[in-house]
Amino acid sequence: MVYAFFVGHWLLSVLFQSVFQHRYAAHKMYTMGPRTERVVHFLAWLVQGSSFLDPRGYAILHREHHAFSDTERDPHTPWLHQNAFSMMWKTKKRYSDLAHRRIEPEARFDGDVPSWPWLESFADAWPTRIAFGTAYSLFYFAFATHWWQLALMLPFHFVMGPVHGAIVNWCGHKYGYVNFDNGDKSRNTLPFDFVTMGELFQNNHHKYGASPDFAARWFEIDPGWQVLRVLAWARIVTVRTPQRAVYPEALPKAA
């Protein structure tokens, strides 16, 4: 039961981060009605729990990442840091400053993001985050069968959002293969990204930032896009860009 909870929480958390904060808040790859947006916004908070990310802060940070990819102004390039912890600490500081409006970004990176001030304030409050952490802990105390499940698996639930970001931004710009020359160091880490629901197709995404399908070649599978296809088929959302962008012939290059 502990393993099922861990895997389920991981996949649902990263799916909402990819589909809501990334593809919707940052890029507006699809549209949905105001009531549906409220439901998805609420579910994203409920699933992500203690590591819920403010949509505006996330969107601005991600737009900056695209504009300044792998340069000194990139908020989370791995090439300016010795390890992922250093990179994510810098990312955390800038995200926090943006989310709490301690700094203002360039105007071109702001605006057109889902906003629910009451929920975002409640989600960001320490009592709320601690309550989620307590709930995760109680589950593990009740069902864990080995000490290391408490010591190693439980802490991941507290910070799943930042862990997802660390994996995507570190691995997606250091390890894997290249389909396109984007002028940066973005990579496709996995041809079937079951770990982060499509987010590790960084090279494809940096080439076609408006495409809701992060896969580009015939053997690549983006699970997040498959979920969006189902939601579009059910008329819950409307995809704004073509279901599958017309990509030029892409030959694999040395990573």
Order of alpha helices (4+ residues) and beta strands (2+ residues): alpha-beta-alpha-alpha-alpha-alpha-alpha-alpha-alpha-alpha-alpha-beta
